[in-house]
Amino acid sequence: MSGLKITNFDWEILKIKLQRKYNHLSADDLSYNEGEERQLINRLSKRLKRTQEYIIFTLSKQLADLSSNRL
């Protein structure tokens, strides 16, 4: 898999960005606890009908600059 690590603090910011970009995602789709990156990636991959690589790329890109408003 990837070396993607998301803290609970970072997830709160990242979750808001994902909700704005993919407004059809539910709270269940965006549920996450630290250390459950694999489950999150699998769930988002199925829900967004994208590859796991795309999901990892998207999350990594957003994590690189959490302070940005860019989606």
C-alpha positions in Angstrom: 0.0 0.0 0.0 1.2 3.5 0.6 3.1 5.2 3.3 0.1 7.6 3.8 -0.4 8.5 7.4 -3.2 10.8 8.5 -3.6 12.1 12.0 -7.0 12.8 13.5 -6.2 16.6 13.5 -5.2 16.6 9.8 -8.3 14.5 9.0 -10.7 17.1 10.3 -9.3 19.6 7.8 -9.0 17.1 5.0 -12.5 15.9 5.6 -13.9 19.4 5.0 -12.0 19.7 1.8 -13.2 16.3 0.6 -16.8 17.3 1.4 -16.5 20.4 -0.6 -15.0 18.6 -3.6 -17.3 15.5 -3.5 -20.5 16.8 -1.9 -22.2 13.5 -2.4 -20.0 11.8 0.3 -21.9 10.9 3.5 -20.6 11.0 7.0 -20.2 7.3 6.9 -18.1 7.6 3.8 -15.8 10.0 5.6 -15.6 8.3 8.9 -11.9 7.7 10.0 -9.9 6.9 13.0 -6.1 7.3 13.1 -4.4 4.2 11.7 -7.3 3.1 9.5 -5.9 4.6 6.2 -6.4 1.4 4.3 -10.1 1.2 5.1 -10.6 4.8 4.3 -8.9 4.4 0.9 -10.9 1.3 0.0 -14.2 3.0 1.0 -13.5 6.2 -0.9 -12.3 4.2 -3.9 -15.5 2.3 -4.1 -17.7 5.4 -3.4 -16.0 7.7 -5.9 -15.5 4.9 -8.5 -11.7 5.7 -8.7 -8.6 3.6 -8.3 -6.9 3.3 -5.0 -3.9 5.0 -6.5 -6.0 8.0 -7.4 -7.4 8.3 -3.9 -3.9 8.1 -2.4 -2.7 10.8 -4.8 -5.6 13.0 -4.0 -5.3 12.6 -0.2 -1.5 13.1 -0.4 -1.9 16.2 -2.5 -4.3 17.7 0.0 -2.2 16.7 3.0 0.8 18.5 1.5 -0.9 21.9 1.9 -3.8 21.7 4.4 -3.8 25.5 4.9 -4.8 26.0 1.2 -8.4 26.5 0.2 -7.7 24.8 -3.1 -9.6 21.6 -3.8 
